[in-house]
Amino acid sequence: MAHELEKLLEAAKRIVPSNEQREEHRRSFAYGNTAIENDLITREMIDAEAERLDREKHERSDRPA
């Protein structure tokens, strides 16, 4: 059993998540941590804020220097 687990762990180390997977994980992490402190937080609120921040990031990068 331990050998099979070691093989799985080694395989997992080589996995590179896609940008979409990283964003999904980031939002899940944000939801989990904020919902602990405030049970009024929803996943929809996290998604809306993440999308707003992404829009602002792109607007700033589109501006001339």
C-alpha positions in Angstrom: 0.0 0.0 0.0 2.8 2.5 0.9 4.5 1.9 -2.4 1.3 2.6 -4.4 0.8 5.8 -2.3 4.4 6.9 -3.1 3.8 6.4 -6.8 0.6 8.5 -6.7 2.4 11.2 -4.8 5.2 11.3 -7.3 2.8 11.4 -10.2 0.9 14.3 -8.5 4.1 16.3 -8.2 4.4 16.4 -11.9 0.9 17.7 -12.6 0.8 21.4 -13.7 -2.7 22.9 -13.2 -4.2 24.9 -16.0 -5.0 28.6 -15.4 -8.6 27.7 -15.1 -7.9 25.1 -12.4 -5.7 27.6 -10.5 -8.4 30.2 -10.6 -11.1 27.8 -9.4 -8.8 26.7 -6.5 -8.1 30.4 -5.7 -11.8 31.2 -5.5 -12.5 28.1 -3.5 -9.7 29.0 -1.0 -11.1 32.6 -0.7 -14.6 31.3 -0.1 -13.5 28.8 2.5 -11.5 31.3 4.4 -14.0 34.1 4.4 -17.0 32.0 5.0 -15.4 30.8 8.3 -15.4 34.4 9.5 -18.7 35.5 7.9 -21.5 33.1 7.1 -23.2 35.7 4.9 -20.4 35.3 2.3 -21.5 33.3 -0.7 -19.7 31.7 -3.6 -21.5 34.1 -5.9 -20.0 37.0 -4.0 -16.5 35.5 -4.4 -17.1 35.0 -8.1 -18.4 38.5 -8.6 -15.5 40.1 -6.8 -12.9 37.9 -8.6 -14.4 39.0 -11.9 -14.4 42.6 -10.9 -10.8 42.4 -9.9 -9.9 40.7 -13.2 -11.6 43.4 -15.2 -9.8 46.1 -13.3 -6.5 44.3 -13.8 -7.1 44.2 -17.6 -8.2 47.9 -17.7 -5.0 48.9 -16.0 -2.9 46.8 -18.4 -4.6 48.3 -21.4 -3.8 51.9 -20.4 -0.8 53.6 -22.0 2.2 54.1 -19.7 
